[in-house]
Structures are given as C-alpha cells and as structure tokens.
C-alpha cells in the first residue's frame, strides 16, 4: 500500500447549503451575497452552477451579477448555517482512517494509506452525500499540490488523480496561473520573464527566478510547476491567520474625518475577534475601496504582538494615514494578522 493525499472540496458549497433549505430553487441561478438585495452595494459570496454560466462568480459586485443574470435568485449570507454544515462534513471525513487537515468551510486534505485511492475517494464522496446531502469532488495526488489541482479536474462531484506520471500531460501546456498559489500578478511577472506555461516554468533556472522573485519564492515557483511539495498533512486544528471586518457603504463617504472614525470602529470590532482567538496580532491592514471599484491596502506592523483594542486601533489609523488619495470611498476594511506558526 502507498501513501496518498486526497483533497476533498465541496461543490458550490454555500449555494448548495442554501439549496438544501430551498429545494425549489435547485434548477434556478442562485447568487448569495450581502443581505440578498442586488440593488445595494456588496459582492457575491458564491453562485450556483446555473448562475456561473452567466459569468457570475465570487467577488463580483451584486449589481453586476444582477445585470449579467437578471433572473437569478439573490439570497443573504448566513454564516452560522455554513459553519454548521461544514462541521458536519468534517465530522464525516474524520470517520475514515486518515489524517484530516481542514483548510476552510468547504475543503480539507486527507493523508491516507491505501492500495486503491480512487475507491476510497468514491467512498468518501458517497458518504458525504449520504450524511449531509452535499456533493464533493476529490482530488488524488502524491502530495498536496497535486491533490489540490486534481480536484478541479474532478468537478463537479467527481474524482481525478494527478501524479508525477501525468502531471505534464495534464498541466504542461496550461498557463502558469493554473497552478495553486500563482495569481494573475505573479503570472504577469513570469510572462515578462518569458515564462508563460507550466512546462516553461518547470524548466526554468531556480537561481535566475530567485534573483527576480526572491530566494524563497523563486525556487518555490519552479517546484510547484514540477508538482513537487513536501508539506505534510497535519491533523492539528486549523489556526486562524487573521481576523477582519469590513463595511460596504450604500452611499460613498467623502468626509475623511468620518472615514477615520469608521476605521477606528472597525478596528475595535476586529480587536474583539482577536481576543476571542487568544492570539495576538502582529500587523494591521486597512483596505479602502474607492468609488467606483478601485481597491488599495496599506499595513502597519505592531512594535510588539498585541490584542489590545487601543493598539490595534492606533495601528489601523496609522495605516489609514498612508492613503494619500482622499477620493470618495465605498468600502472600508480592517484586518489583523497573526504571527505565522513556526
């Protein structure tokens, strides 16, 4: 028997939870976001598969989603319901002889030893469905990177194996942005260096990329393009990386003294969340979304780790002072980052 990593990812999770409560909407395009009113400002939390066919996706403004899919049913976000459904799914995964590492509400890695990973993956998928009425897809790999990317090829409600043997056959000609952890900005920088595909990145000189992206990131980019990952699957409880609060305003704020007051209030709310985690913050980041939809962030490191409301608020206001453009604002956010685990 061999060691495998499975990545279990719940399909259209938030929308699926809502559809369990409203089965009459199963074949309708459903969009979840904000308070469910698409005439107000807010963004899409998730969209059902029928809604995605109209170009509706997470992070899209609700008003844009309504224009793209005018027949969609809009529902408000119900965080407690999603947390309860997620806990039920994770309990099912822990029934199996596996190390379970929870990544979030809707996904987890499983470290398993088996001679037939496909058979186990299908058992997991059927069990999750039987207990929770939710569908999931399962990616199989020799490591986390392979399993995570395999899941996308198994969706919806399927199983896919991605290993050293078929890595380049499946991914070689795809753009570098197809890789886990490489976003549009990094892909653009790679393209500027003449690297546009996974194969090209895998063949790149790690030392050359280290000069361009840094001594840690450069070689990592080459390793991920080769499907290499030595990170173990750990059963330790998921540790929060940060806590944040944000508010979308129905009317733009153009009074920066009022904006300062709002940031202070958000920072105090974040401080309550930080204390509940029993983890001190080490950095505070302020997000400003200008009208109509340009987002900027600035951060402020703390002189010492702290969970004190006054310290977090002071850092948030210091970060806000770094914004030089005092244009009308439609959204404000404050995030407190925790120290990374060693």
N, C-alpha and C positions, 0 to 999 in steps of 0.2 A: 504493500500500500504506500501511497505517496502523500506528501503534504500539499494542500491546495489552499488558495484563498478564494472565497466566494464573496461577491458584492451583491447584497440584496437592496433593491431600490424600488420603493412603492410607486406605482404608476399614477401620475396626475393626482398625487396624494390628497392635497387639500380639496380639490374638486371632487375626488372620489368620496371623501368623508361627507361632503355636502350632499352628494347624490344618494348616499345611503339613507339620509334623512328625507330626501325629496326624490324618490324614485321616478316620479312623473316627469322629471327633467332629464332623464338618462340620455335621450337622443337629442337634447337641445344643446346649443352652445351655452356654456355656463362660465361666467367670469366672477372670480372672488377678489375683492379688494376694497379697502377703505371701509366706509359704512354702507356700501352697496348702492350708493347713489352716483351714477356716472356723470351727472351734471356738476358734481362737486370735484374739487381737486383731490387727487390721490393716484395711487398706482396699482396695477394688477399684481396680486399675490400669486395667483395661479389661474390657468384657464384649462377647461376641459379640451379633449382632443378635437371635438367639432368646432370649438372656438379657435383653436390653433390653426385650423385650415384657413381662417380669415386673416392670419397674421397677428393674432393676439397672443402675447407672451408676457411672462413675468417682467415687472419693471416698466411696462408700457403705461403711459397716463390713461386713466379711466376714460377720459373724454375721447382720446384717440381710439381706444378699444371700442367705444360706442359707435364711432364713425365707421370703423372697419367692419364691425359686426352689429348692426342696429337691432337685429332680432335676438341678441344674446340676453340671457337672464343674469342680472347682476346681484350678487349676494355679499353681505358684510363678512368681514373676517371674524372668526370665532376661535380664538386661540385655545381656550380650555378644551374645546371639542377635539382639536387636532392633537393636543398633548395627550388626552385620554386615549385616542385611537392609536397614537404612536406607542404609548406604554403597553398597550395590548399586543401590538405586533412584536415589540422587542421581547415580551414575555414568551411569545410563541417561539422566537428564534432561540431562546435560551433552553428550550426543551430538547434541542439537538446536542449531540456530543461535539461541541465546537466552542472555540474561544470567540466570544461576541464582543466586537468593538463598535459601539454606537457612534455614528457620525452626526446625526441630527434627527429631526422628526421622522424622516422618510427613508433613511438609509443606514446600513451597517455592514461592516466587514465580518466575515466568519472565517476563522482559521480551522481547517478540518484535515483529518487524515482518512483517506478513502481510496479504494481502487476504482470507483466509478463516480466521479464528481457530477456528471450530468444527472445520474439517477438521484443523487442526493439533492441536487438543485431543484429537480422537479418535485421531489417530496416536500421540500421546504415551501415551494410555490403553492402546492396544493394545500398544505397545512395552513398557511397564512390565509388562503382563500376560505378554507372551511371554517376557521375560527373567527375571522374578522370580516369576511365578505369583501376584502380588499385584494386587488391584484398587485403582484410584484413581478419584476424581472430580475434575473440572477445572472451575473457575470462570473465566469470562472477564469482564474489565472494562476500562474506560478508565484505571483506577488500582487501587491495592492494595485500598482499602476495597471497591470494587465487586467485584473478583475474589474476595476473601476471603468475602464474604457470598454471592456467587453459588454457591460450591461447595456450600453447604448445600442449595441447591435442586436440585443435580445428583445428590445421593447417593441410593442407592449406585451406584457405577460408571457415572456419567452425566456429562453436560456441560450447563452452563447459562450464558447470557450475561446480565449485568446492567450496564446503561449509563445515561447521562443520560436516554435516551428512555423506558425502562421502570422507572426507579428507584422513582418514587412509585406506579406501578401495582402493583408487586410488594410494596413495603415500607410505603407510606404509612399504611395503617391498622394496622400492627403496633405492638406496644408498643416503647418506646424500648430496652428490654433486648434486642431483636432485633439491635441494632446492635453492630458489633465495637468492643469496648472499653468498653461500658456495662454494668456489672454490676447486680446487684439493689440494692445500696446507692445507687448514683447514680440508678437508675431511681426509687427511692423518693423521693429528694430532688427529682427533677424532678416527680414526681406531687404533691408538697407545694406545688410552684410552679404547679400546674395544667396540667402538660405530661405527657401520657400516651402519645401516639402519635408516630411518626416525623414525620408531617406537621406536627403541632403544634410539635415541636422545631425542624424546619426553618424554620418561620415565626417563631420566637422572636427577640427582640432580643438580639444578641450582647452588647451593653453591659449589659443587665439581668442576663444569665446570668453575665457577668464579675463583677458585684457579689456574686453568690451563690456562684459556684464558683471564682472566681479569674480573673486577667487572661489566663491562657493556656488554662485548661480550659474556661471559659465559651464563648468563641468557637469552640474546637475542637468542642464538643458540637454547635453549630449546623452547622459544616462537615461533620461526619460524618453528620448527619441529612440533609444535602443530597447525600451521596455524593461529596463533594469530598475530594481527597487529592493533595498534590503530592510525596509522598515517593517518591524514585526507587527502582528495583530495582537493587540493588548486588550485584556478584559477590564482594565481599570475604568472606573466611571468617567464619562466624558467630562472634561474640565472646561468651564467656560473660558473663552479667550477675551471676552469683553462684555460690556453691558451698554446699551444705548437707548436713547429716547429721541423721537423726532416728531415734529408737528408740521402738517401742511396747512397753510392758511388760505381760506376761501377768498380773501382779498389781500393783495400784495401789501407788505409792510415797507414803507418808505421812510419811517422815522427811526433812525439808527439808535436813538436812546431807548425807544421801545424794543427794538431788536435786542439791545443789550440786556434789557430786563427779561425778555423771553429766554435768552440763552442762559441767564442765571437761574431761572426757574427750571429749565430742562436739566441743568447741571445738578441742581438739588435733588431732582427726581432720580437721576442716574446714581447719585450717591446712596440713596436708599437701596437701590438694586445692588450696588457694590457691596454694601454692608451685609446684605442678605446672602451673598456668595461667600462671605468670610475670606475674601481675597482682596488685598489692597491693590489699588490702581497704580500704574507707573507712568501713564501717559493719557492725556485728554485730547480728543479731536473734535473740532467743530465743523459741521457741514452746513454750507449755505447754498441754496438753490435759488439763483436769481431768476426773475421773470425774463423770458418765458420758460426756459428749461435748461439753464447752464449751471452746472454744479461745481463747486470748489470746496476744498478742505484745507484746514491748517491744524497742526497739532502742537501741543505744548507738553514737554516731558516734566514730570514732577521731580523736585530736588530729592525727594525720598518717597518710597511707596506709602500710600495713604488711602484711607476710606473716609476721611473727614469731609463733610459736605462743604465746609468753607474752603478747603484746599482744592477740591475738585472744581468748585465754582470759580475760584480765582484763576485756576489754570485755563478753564473754558473762556473766561473773559480775556485772558492774555492771548489765547489763540484767536479770538474774535478780532482783537486789535490788529492782527496781521492782515486782515482783509482791507485792502486799500480802495476797492471799488464799492462805493456806497450807493449801489443801484437798488431798485425795488426787489424785495425778497418774497418768494412764495413758500419756501420750506426752510426750517432750521432743524439741526440735529446736533446732539452731543453724545460722544462715545468715550467711555473709559476703558482703556486697555489694561489687561492684567499682565504680569510678567510671564514669559514663556516658561513652561516646565523644562527643567534640565534634562 
